[in-house]
Structure formats: structure tokens, C-alpha cells
């Protein structure tokens, strides 16, 4: 199983970023996916989740209304669109695949700063 996140970087407050998570080695269309994040000195927190078909999504309270999770099962890819970014969104963002067990990617850094 191989999970690769991309799309992070330095973003100004109020800006947007789109993270991408590419998955291989799993039957992607049958598994739920999640994005988590971990800021320095803080516990890892769930940002968003999406069901296998993309029909339902969950969002954490800290990002509700500013984040959209989506997926393309034809491309084995899940996305996280983040808008109206604030410095508190600075973290390493991880993708998790919930298959026979949980599989994690290596993460992508998002830094929100002017």
C-alpha cells in the first residue's frame, strides 16, 4: 500500500490550498478516507472524512465551513480543499485510508503565515 500526500506549502492568511492524496495497493472505491493534521506540540486531529462512494462527509469543528473533502475513485485520489486559511491551520496534514487496517501517508506541510 502506498499513500502520497501533496499540495502543501506556504500560504498567506485568508488564502486557499488544495491537498491531494494518491492511493495505490488498495481497492480504493471500497474504503473510507480521512484527512488528519498535527501541529507542533499538539495531538493529531481529524480534519475531514469521506465515505467510499463520496456520498457522505464529516468535518471537524475547527474547520467546518472552510474545508471540503472530495474524492475521485477513477483516479484513486482524495482531495482536501481548504479556504480562508488562518495561522492555526498550520500543521502537517496526513491522509489515512481505512482498509483492513489503517494506512497513513507521510504527510504534507501547510504553513499559514504572512
C-alpha positions, 0 to 999 in steps of 0.5 A: 500500500502506498499513500502520497500526500501533496499540495502543501506549502506556504500560504498567506492568511485568508488564502486557499490550498488544495491537498491531494492524496494518491492511493495505490495497493488498495481497492480504493472505491471500497474504503473510507478516507480521512484527512488528519493534521498535527501541529507542533506540540499538539495531538493529531486531529481529524480534519475531514472524512469521506465515505467510499462512494463520496456520498457522505462527509464529516468535518471537524469543528475547527474547520467546518465551513472552510474545508471540503473533502472530495474524492475521485475513485477513477483516479484513486485520489482524495482531495482536501480543499481548504479556504480562508486559511488562518495561522492555526491551520498550520500543521502537517496534514496526513491522509489515512485510508481505512482498509483492513487496517489503517494506512497513513501517508507521510504527510504534507506541510501547510504553513499559514503565515504572512 
